[in-house]
Amino acid sequence: MYRFDIATIKLITICAAGITLNVIGSVAAKYFGLPVYLDTFGTIFIAALGGYVPGIAVGFFTNIFSSGFNVEYMYFGFVSILVAISVAFLADKGYYDKLSKALLTIPLIVLMTSFFGVLIEELLMPMNAFHSLDRVQEHFIENFFVELPDKAPAVLATFFLLKIMPPDIKEQFRLLGKMQAPLSPEMNSAMKAQRKSVKSLRTKMVLNLLAITILVAAFISAISYAIYRESAIKDRINIAEGIISMVVSEINPNRVDEFLEQGRSAEGYDDVERNLYRIRAINHDIRYIYVYKIEEDGCHVVFDLNTPNVEASKPGELQEFDESFEPYLDDLLAGRPIEPIISDDTYGYLLTIYKPVYNHQGKCVCYAGIDFSMDMINDYGRTFIVRVVALFSGVVILILALGLSLIENNIILPVNTMAYCARNFAYDSEAEREGNIKRIKSLEIQTNDEIENLYSAFVKTTSDSMHYFENLRKAKIQVAVMNELAHTDSLTGIRNKTAYTETTNRLDAAIAKGTAHFAIIMIDINYLKKVNDTYGHERGNEYLINACRLVCSIFGKDNVYRVGGDEFVAVLDGADIARCEKRVANLRGMIDKFAGDTTLEPWEKVSAAVGVGYFQAGVDNTAEDVFKRADKEMYANKLAMKAVRTA
């Protein structure tokens, strides 16, 4: 009797065996440092032996278990599933019956895995990191020669194992999942002929399954993306509001009218303007900074900074109101705060923040404005969608494979075989009638009535529901990944100012408990503006990345934060504090070494001013107190470095 529970146990057992083979191969390759993966032998063997469903399951779950539930590795589960599908298809066509045919499958599998592996890797890169077509071709060739020695032994081993395996064992694997006894050659031929003429029920169920799976995947993806986007926008607003507060702090409300009348000739005007340029240099996403006095006739320019694409307006110039001012004009004329504005027009995808500047009488004398680029959100959104598609592709294929197997074996085949027996039921003699009964009994169908068919449909719906909740869990993982991205600097890959703020909060809590013991090192990179202005922002970014690598190599990547455009902070605690002075000396030594190395390009000669602040119990109330000492020492070091250069 082909009972469902026994068949399921067998199916799970061979899937577990295939996954185990893959995991063992992967671990062995890593342990011995082999230039191959060895994580597809189980997938290829099980797919050739048991067909689509066990092969796809092995390929899908191998990536989960081998990665230790690492989401980055799971994106490539789709490639393993394609390997299982292609091998199952080729095995069904007899390609593993002869060695010559089996050898032909190797380049096909290698080409497929190399292409889709490179495709996923390239699409997961940020837009500014996309490789050229030539580099992609090189990447594909590199992958091909890595995949070839990885897949060829698996295919050959599968062929020889299938050759030595007893036919009855192979037949048992072929019948896995069947809900009835094997069909006779006569009935099997009749079923194949019937399949060509009657496809309505199968087609409807497959289309419904496909639609439901895609809708569920799309619904979960949409929710995940909406949550990510909302969180990302809030984070950008918080950053922009912090920067605009710095701008406002530079404006003396009592001198706004003087600056309007006298412009750059006014005492202190140039100092304020330079400070505004420094603020803009804090974050490369700041597009424009300006200060306007808003009156009935328009916007009177107090400060406006030059940009590479737009020349700044002069102090005192009158700017007519833009159409975008209309909804906010009453509030702006009244000196009231307005909500952040998000726009996507000829100036790009921008977040605009206007903050009023009040005098001591509480009157608004002008507005400070900042236009903050939101392109990062679109860039991250694209990679987010690619990741979701890569994850859900494997899940959708797995669900479809399981669904198709259930439909065929639980509904279509039993119904068609019973219909065949009914149509060919003979009444001519007792022997023929007994033969008909014997033939019906020989089907050994587990679900042979409408109630059992309804029960099978219920099992299928429950299976789909479980996949739905599994997909929800993966959506939560994606949200966690987006949260990690929000704490990571997009250029250097280290933790950003948001992460540093959380660290200082932790340090403040330790100070309050009396358990604090830490040091803060302030590193301010020199010459960034000069590199940007002389060699372009791409070289400037390279200069920052080189500086980051140097700092991380000395203080440890986990201890370093990028808190500004050219500012890094390292936080050391515990045993690392004793080695702080030595590490600072090493950093300064490397900077001196770079300065004297004539073989280095300007963007490779990292230069920085360094300051250290040690926590002093009873003196420091917050981590900010320690940071200020480090910043003060860094500033003194920067002045000294300037003195050396001018001596």
C-alpha positions in Angstrom: 0.0 0.0 0.0 1.5 3.4 -1.1 0.5 5.4 2.0 1.0 9.2 2.1 3.0 9.2 5.4 5.5 6.5 4.2 6.0 8.3 0.9 6.5 11.6 2.7 9.1 10.1 5.1 11.0 8.7 2.2 10.9 12.0 0.4 12.1 13.9 3.4 14.8 11.3 4.0 16.4 11.5 0.5 16.1 15.3 0.7 17.9 15.3 4.0 20.6 13.0 2.5 21.1 15.3 -0.5 21.3 18.4 1.8 23.8 16.6 4.0 26.0 15.7 1.0 25.9 19.4 -0.1 26.7 20.7 3.3 29.5 18.3 3.9 31.0 19.1 0.5 30.8 22.9 1.2 32.4 22.6 4.7 35.2 20.4 3.3 35.9 22.8 0.5 36.2 25.7 3.0 38.2 23.7 5.5 40.8 22.6 2.9 40.8 25.9 1.1 39.7 24.4 -2.2 38.9 26.8 -5.1 35.5 25.2 -5.6 32.2 25.1 -3.7 31.3 21.4 -3.7 27.8 22.2 -2.6 25.8 20.8 -5.5 26.6 17.1 -5.7 23.6 16.2 -3.5 21.4 18.5 -5.6 22.5 17.0 -8.9 22.3 13.4 -7.7 18.9 13.7 -6.0 17.4 15.6 -9.0 18.7 13.0 -11.5 17.4 10.1 -9.2 14.2 11.5 -7.7 13.1 14.2 -10.1 12.1 17.8 -9.8 10.6 18.2 -6.3 13.3 16.5 -4.2 16.0 18.1 -6.4 14.5 21.6 -6.0 14.0 21.1 -2.3 17.6 20.0 -1.8 19.0 22.9 -3.8 16.8 25.4 -2.0 17.4 24.3 1.6 21.1 23.7 1.0 21.6 27.4 0.6 19.7 28.0 3.8 21.6 25.5 5.9 25.0 26.1 4.3 24.8 29.8 4.9 23.8 29.5 8.5 20.6 31.5 7.5 22.8 34.2 6.0 20.5 36.2 3.8 23.3 37.3 1.4 24.0 33.6 0.6 20.3 32.8 0.2 20.1 35.0 -2.8 22.0 32.3 -4.8 19.5 29.6 -3.8 17.7 30.5 -7.1 20.8 29.2 -9.0 20.8 25.9 -7.2 17.2 25.5 -8.0 17.9 26.1 -11.7 20.6 23.4 -11.5 18.0 20.9 -10.0 15.4 21.7 -12.7 17.9 21.3 -15.6 19.3 18.1 -14.2 15.9 16.6 -13.6 14.8 17.5 -17.1 17.9 16.1 -18.7 17.7 12.9 -16.6 14.1 12.5 -17.7 15.3 12.8 -21.3 17.8 10.0 -20.8 21.0 12.1 -20.7 22.3 10.2 -17.8 22.0 6.8 -19.4 25.2 7.2 -21.5 28.5 8.8 -20.5 28.8 10.8 -23.8 25.4 12.4 -23.1 26.2 13.0 -19.4 29.4 14.9 -20.5 27.3 17.2 -22.7 25.3 18.3 -19.6 28.4 19.7 -17.9 29.0 22.8 -20.1 25.2 23.6 -20.0 25.1 23.5 -16.2 28.3 25.5 -15.9 27.2 28.2 -18.3 23.9 28.5 -16.6 25.3 28.8 -13.1 28.1 31.2 -14.2 25.6 33.5 -16.0 23.0 33.7 -13.2 25.7 33.9 -10.5 27.3 36.9 -12.2 23.9 38.4 -12.9 22.8 38.3 -9.2 26.2 39.6 -8.0 26.1 42.5 -10.4 22.5 43.5 -9.7 23.1 43.4 -5.9 25.8 46.1 -6.3 25.0 49.8 -5.7 24.4 51.7 -8.9 27.7 53.6 -8.5 29.6 50.4 -8.2 28.3 48.7 -11.4 31.1 47.1 -13.5 31.7 47.9 -17.1 30.7 45.4 -19.7 34.3 44.2 -20.1 34.6 43.7 -16.4 31.3 41.7 -16.4 32.7 39.5 -19.1 35.8 38.9 -17.1 33.7 38.2 -14.1 31.7 35.6 -16.1 34.9 33.9 -17.4 36.3 33.8 -13.9 33.0 32.2 -12.6 33.0 29.7 -15.5 36.4 28.4 -14.6 35.5 28.1 -11.0 32.2 26.4 -11.7 33.7 23.9 -14.2 35.8 21.9 -11.8 33.0 22.2 -9.2 30.1 20.8 -11.4 32.0 18.3 -13.6 32.9 15.9 -10.8 29.3 16.1 -9.4 27.9 15.2 -12.8 30.3 12.3 -13.4 29.8 10.9 -9.9 26.0 11.1 -10.4 26.3 9.2 -13.7 28.4 6.4 -12.3 26.3 6.1 -9.1 23.2 5.7 -11.3 24.9 3.1 -13.3 25.8 0.9 -10.4 22.5 1.4 -8.5 20.1 -1.6 -8.7 17.1 -0.9 -11.0 14.5 -1.7 -8.3 16.0 1.0 -6.0 15.9 3.5 -8.8 12.3 2.6 -9.5 11.4 3.2 -5.8 12.9 6.7 -6.0 11.0 7.3 -9.3 7.7 6.5 -7.6 8.3 8.8 -4.6 5.2 11.0 -4.1 2.9 8.7 -6.1 -0.4 8.2 -4.3 -1.2 4.9 -6.1 0.5 1.8 -7.5 2.5 2.0 -10.7 0.3 2.0 -13.8 0.4 -0.9 -16.3 2.0 -0.1 -19.7 -1.5 -0.1 -21.3 -2.9 2.3 -18.8 0.2 4.5 -18.8 -0.1 4.9 -22.6 -3.8 5.7 -22.3 -3.0 8.4 -19.6 -0.4 10.0 -21.8 -2.9 10.2 -24.7 -5.6 11.5 -22.4 -3.2 14.2 -21.0 -2.9 15.6 -24.5 -6.6 16.0 -25.0 -7.8 16.9 -21.5 -5.9 19.7 -19.7 -8.6 22.1 -18.5 -8.6 21.1 -14.8 -4.8 20.9 -14.6 -4.3 24.2 -16.4 -6.8 26.0 -14.2 -5.2 24.7 -11.0 -1.7 25.5 -12.1 -2.7 29.0 -13.2 -4.5 29.6 -9.9 -1.5 28.3 -7.9 0.8 30.5 -9.9 -1.4 33.6 -9.4 -1.7 33.1 -5.7 2.0 32.5 -5.2 2.9 35.6 -7.2 0.3 37.7 -5.4 1.4 36.6 -2.0 5.1 37.3 -3.0 4.2 40.7 -4.4 2.1 41.6 -1.4 4.8 40.8 1.1 7.4 42.5 -1.1 5.3 45.7 -1.3 4.9 45.8 2.5 8.6 45.2 3.1 9.5 48.0 0.6 7.0 50.4 2.1 8.4 49.8 5.6 12.0 50.3 4.3 11.2 53.4 2.4 9.3 55.0 5.3 12.2 54.3 7.6 14.8 55.5 5.1 12.9 58.8 4.6 12.6 59.4 8.3 16.3 58.8 8.7 17.2 61.3 5.9 14.9 63.9 7.5 16.6 63.5 10.9 20.0 63.9 9.3 18.9 66.9 7.3 17.3 68.6 10.4 20.5 68.1 12.3 22.5 69.8 9.6 20.1 72.7 9.2 20.3 73.3 12.9 24.1 73.7 12.4 23.4 76.2 9.7 21.0 78.2 11.9 23.6 78.2 14.7 26.0 80.0 12.3 23.6 82.9 11.6 23.6 85.9 13.8 20.0 87.2 13.6 21.0 90.7 14.6 23.3 91.0 11.6 21.0 89.7 8.8 20.0 93.2 7.6 23.6 94.3 7.7 24.7 91.3 5.6 21.8 92.1 3.1 22.9 95.7 2.7 26.7 95.3 2.7 27.1 91.7 1.4 30.6 90.3 1.5 32.0 93.7 2.5 30.3 93.3 5.9 32.7 92.3 8.7 32.4 88.6 9.5 30.4 87.7 6.3 33.2 85.7 4.8 33.7 83.8 8.1 30.1 82.7 8.2 30.2 81.7 4.6 33.3 79.6 5.1 31.5 77.9 8.0 28.5 77.1 5.8 30.9 75.6 3.2 32.4 73.4 6.0 28.9 72.3 7.0 28.1 71.4 3.4 31.3 69.3 3.3 30.0 67.2 6.2 27.7 65.1 4.0 28.1 64.6 0.2 24.3 64.4 -0.1 23.9 68.1 0.7 23.1 69.7 -2.7 22.4 73.3 -1.7 22.6 75.5 1.4 21.2 79.0 1.4 19.8 81.7 3.8 16.8 83.9 2.6 14.9 86.8 4.1 11.4 86.2 2.9 9.2 89.2 2.3 6.2 90.0 0.2 8.3 90.8 -2.9 10.2 87.6 -2.8 13.3 85.9 -1.3 16.2 88.3 -0.4 19.5 86.4 -0.6 21.6 86.6 2.6 23.9 83.6 1.9 24.0 81.3 -1.1 26.7 78.7 -1.7 28.3 78.0 -5.1 27.9 74.4 -6.5 29.6 72.8 -9.5 26.4 73.2 -11.5 24.7 76.3 -10.2 26.4 79.7 -9.5 25.4 81.2 -6.2 23.2 84.3 -6.1 24.9 87.4 -4.6 23.9 88.9 -1.2 21.0 91.2 -1.4 19.7 89.8 -4.7 16.0 89.2 -5.0 14.7 85.8 -6.0 11.1 85.6 -7.2 8.9 83.0 -5.4 8.9 79.6 -7.1 5.6 77.9 -7.7 6.5 75.4 -5.0 6.3 78.2 -2.4 2.6 78.7 -2.9 1.3 76.2 -0.4 3.7 77.5 2.3 3.8 81.2 1.5 1.5 82.3 4.3 3.6 80.4 6.9 6.9 81.7 5.5 5.8 85.3 5.5 4.5 84.9 9.0 7.8 83.4 10.1 6.3 80.0 11.1 8.1 76.6 10.7 7.0 74.5 7.8 7.1 70.7 7.2 10.0 69.1 5.2 9.3 69.1 1.5 10.1 66.2 -0.7 10.3 66.9 -4.5 11.4 65.1 -7.6 11.9 67.6 -10.5 14.6 69.1 -12.7 16.9 69.5 -9.7 16.6 65.8 -8.8 15.0 63.9 -6.0 15.5 66.3 -3.0 14.4 66.8 0.6 14.1 70.5 1.4 14.2 71.8 4.9 13.4 75.4 5.8 14.1 76.5 9.4 13.4 80.0 10.7 16.1 82.1 12.4 14.6 84.1 15.3 16.1 87.1 17.1 16.1 87.6 20.8 12.5 89.1 20.5 11.3 85.9 19.0 10.8 87.4 15.5 11.8 85.5 12.4 14.4 87.5 10.6 15.3 85.0 7.9 15.1 81.3 6.9 18.0 78.8 6.5 17.4 76.3 3.8 19.0 73.0 2.8 18.4 70.7 -0.2 19.3 67.2 0.7 19.7 64.5 -2.0 17.4 61.5 -1.7 19.0 59.5 -4.5 20.4 57.0 -2.0 16.8 55.9 -1.2 16.2 55.0 -4.9 19.5 53.3 -5.2 18.9 51.2 -2.1 15.3 50.6 -3.2 16.6 49.1 -6.5 18.9 46.7 -4.7 16.2 45.9 -2.2 13.8 44.8 -5.1 16.6 42.7 -6.6 17.2 41.0 -3.3 13.5 40.3 -2.8 13.1 38.9 -6.4 16.2 36.7 -5.9 14.8 35.3 -2.6 11.2 34.9 -3.8 12.2 33.3 -7.1 13.5 30.3 -5.3 10.5 30.2 -3.0 8.0 30.6 -5.8 9.7 27.8 -7.9 9.7 25.5 -4.8 6.1 26.2 -4.1 5.2 25.6 -7.8 7.1 22.4 -7.9 5.4 21.1 -4.8 2.0 22.3 -6.0 2.4 20.7 -9.4 3.4 17.4 -7.8 0.5 17.5 -5.4 -2.0 18.4 -8.2 -0.7 15.6 -10.5 -0.4 12.9 -7.9 -3.2 13.7 -5.5 -5.9 14.8 -7.9 -5.3 14.6 -11.7 -3.7 11.1 -11.9 -6.2 9.4 -9.5 -9.2 11.0 -11.2 -8.0 10.2 -14.7 -7.1 6.6 -13.8 -10.5 6.1 -12.2 -12.2 7.7 -15.2 -10.2 5.3 -17.5 -11.3 2.3 -15.5 -14.9 3.5 -15.6 -14.9 4.1 -19.4 -13.3 0.7 -20.1 -15.5 -1.2 -17.7 -16.8 -4.3 -19.5 -20.0 -6.1 -18.7 -19.9 -8.9 -21.2 -18.8 -11.7 -18.9 -18.2 -12.5 -15.3 -14.5 -12.9 -16.0 -14.3 -9.5 -17.6 -16.3 -7.9 -14.7 -13.9 -9.6 -12.2 -11.0 -8.3 -14.3 -12.4 -4.8 -14.1 -12.7 -4.9 -10.3 -9.2 -6.3 -10.0 -7.9 -3.5 -12.2 -9.6 -0.8 -10.1 -8.3 -2.3 -6.9 -4.8 -2.6 -8.3 -4.7 1.3 -8.5 -4.3 1.4 -4.7 -5.4 5.0 -4.6 -5.2 6.5 -1.1 -7.8 9.2 -1.7 -10.5 7.5 -3.8 -13.6 9.6 -3.0 -14.8 13.2 -2.9 -14.2 13.6 0.8 -10.6 12.6 0.5 -10.2 14.9 -2.5 -11.5 17.8 -0.5 -9.2 16.8 2.3 -6.2 16.8 -0.1 -7.3 20.4 -1.2 -7.3 21.4 2.4 -3.8 20.0 2.9 -2.6 22.0 -0.1 -4.2 25.2 1.2 -2.5 24.7 4.6 0.8 24.1 2.8 0.4 27.4 0.9 -0.5 29.2 4.2 2.7 27.9 5.8 4.7 29.3 2.9 2.9 32.6 3.3 3.9 32.9 7.0 7.5 31.8 6.1 7.5 34.6 3.5 6.4 37.0 6.2 9.3 36.0 8.4 11.7 36.6 5.5 10.1 40.1 5.0 11.0 40.8 8.7 14.5 39.8 8.0 14.6 42.2 5.1 13.5 45.0 7.4 16.3 44.1 9.8 18.7 44.2 6.8 17.4 47.7 5.9 17.9 48.7 9.5 21.5 47.6 9.3 22.0 49.6 6.1 20.7 52.7 7.9 23.6 52.3 10.4 26.2 51.8 7.7 28.1 54.5 5.7 27.3 53.9 2.1 30.8 55.0 0.8 33.2 53.3 3.2 31.0 50.4 4.5 31.8 51.2 8.2 29.3 52.3 10.7 27.9 55.8 10.4 26.9 58.7 12.7 23.6 57.1 13.6 25.5 54.0 14.9 28.0 56.3 16.7 25.1 58.1 18.4 23.8 54.8 19.7 27.3 53.9 20.9 27.6 57.2 22.8 24.2 56.5 24.4 25.5 53.2 25.6 28.7 54.9 26.9 26.5 57.5 28.7 24.6 54.7 30.4 27.9 53.1 31.5 29.0 56.5 32.9 25.8 56.8 34.9 26.4 53.3 36.3 30.0 54.0 37.1 31.3 51.3 34.9 32.7 53.4 32.0 36.2 52.9 30.8 36.9 54.1 27.2 38.8 56.4 25.0 37.7 58.4 21.9 40.0 59.1 19.0 39.0 61.9 16.6 40.5 61.7 13.1 40.0 64.6 10.7 41.2 63.9 7.1 43.3 66.7 5.5 43.2 67.9 1.9 39.8 66.3 1.0 38.6 69.5 -0.6 41.9 69.9 -2.4 41.7 66.4 -3.9 38.0 66.9 -4.8 38.7 70.2 -6.5 41.9 69.1 -8.3 41.2 65.5 -9.3 37.4 65.2 -9.0 35.0 63.7 -6.5 35.7 60.1 -7.6 39.3 60.6 -6.5 38.0 62.3 -3.4 35.9 59.3 -2.6 38.9 57.0 -3.3 40.9 59.2 -0.9 38.3 58.8 1.8 38.1 55.1 1.3 41.9 54.8 1.5 41.8 56.9 4.7 39.1 54.7 6.1 41.1 51.5 5.4 44.1 53.0 7.1 42.2 54.0 10.2 40.4 50.6 10.3 43.6 48.7 9.9 45.0 50.4 13.1 41.9 50.7 15.3 39.8 47.8 14.0 36.8 48.2 11.7 34.3 47.5 14.5 35.6 50.4 16.5 35.5 53.1 13.7 32.7 55.4 12.7 32.3 57.9 9.9 30.6 60.9 11.6 31.1 63.5 8.9 32.3 64.0 5.4 36.0 63.9 6.3 35.7 63.0 10.0 36.2 59.6 11.6 35.9 58.5 15.2 37.4 55.5 16.9 36.0 54.3 20.3 38.2 51.9 22.3 37.3 50.3 25.6 38.5 47.5 27.8 42.0 46.2 27.1 42.3 48.2 23.9 42.7 51.4 25.9 46.2 50.4 27.0 47.2 50.2 23.3 45.6 53.4 22.3 48.7 55.6 22.4 50.7 53.1 20.4 47.9 52.9 17.8 47.8 56.6 17.5 51.6 56.7 17.1 51.3 54.0 14.4 48.7 56.1 12.6 50.8 59.2 12.7 53.8 57.2 11.6 51.9 55.8 8.6 50.8 59.4 7.7 54.4 60.6 7.8 55.4 57.6 5.7 52.8 58.4 3.1 53.9 62.1 3.0 57.4 61.1 2.1 56.5 58.4 -0.5 56.9 60.0 -3.9 55.5 56.9 -5.6 52.0 57.5 -4.3 49.3 59.4 -6.1 47.9 62.4 -4.2 44.7 60.5 -3.3 46.8 57.7 -1.9 48.8 59.9 0.4 46.4 59.9 3.4 46.9 62.8 5.8 44.9 63.3 8.9 44.9 65.2 12.2 44.4 63.0 15.3 43.2 63.8 18.8 42.6 61.5 21.8 40.3 61.9 24.7 40.3 59.5 27.7 37.3 59.1 30.0 38.0 60.6 33.4 35.6 59.5 36.2 34.3 62.4 38.2 35.2 64.8 35.4 33.2 63.6 32.4 29.4 63.4 32.6 28.8 62.2 29.1 30.7 60.7 26.2 30.4 64.1 24.5 32.7 65.6 27.1 35.4 63.1 26.1 34.7 63.7 22.4 35.3 67.5 22.9 38.7 66.9 24.4 39.6 64.6 21.5 38.3 67.1 19.1 40.3 69.9 20.8 43.5 67.9 20.6 42.8 67.0 17.0 42.3 70.7 16.2 45.6 71.5 17.9 47.3 68.7 15.9 45.8 70.1 12.7 47.2 73.6 13.4 50.6 72.1 14.2 50.5 70.2 10.9 49.8 73.4 9.1 52.6 75.1 11.0 55.0 72.4 9.8 53.9 72.8 6.2 54.4 76.6 6.3 57.7 76.5 8.2 
